[in-house]
Amino acid sequence: METRAGVPAGAATNHFRNREALLVAVAERVLELHFADMAAATDGMAGPAGGFDKAYVRGLVSTMVHGALNSDEPKTP
């Protein structure tokens, strides 16, 4: 992974103790960027009644990713 990213060997382990920690950090960053994009796209618009908080969406995404990674069904693009 580090070779493909063009960084020195061991660079990732300086920040993340294992692959799972790296993937969690990536997922959290994707959510952060998504929320920023959605906030910019919906600036001034009313959201759904009651709204969705970050914890709810984070849990939903986590459940979907976990289900996709642990499914025996063939993956389609």
ABEGO torsion letter per residue (X at the ends): XAAAAGBBBGAAAAABABAAAAAAAAAAAAAAAAAAAAAAAABGBBBBBGEBBAAAAAAAAAAAAAAAAABABBBBX
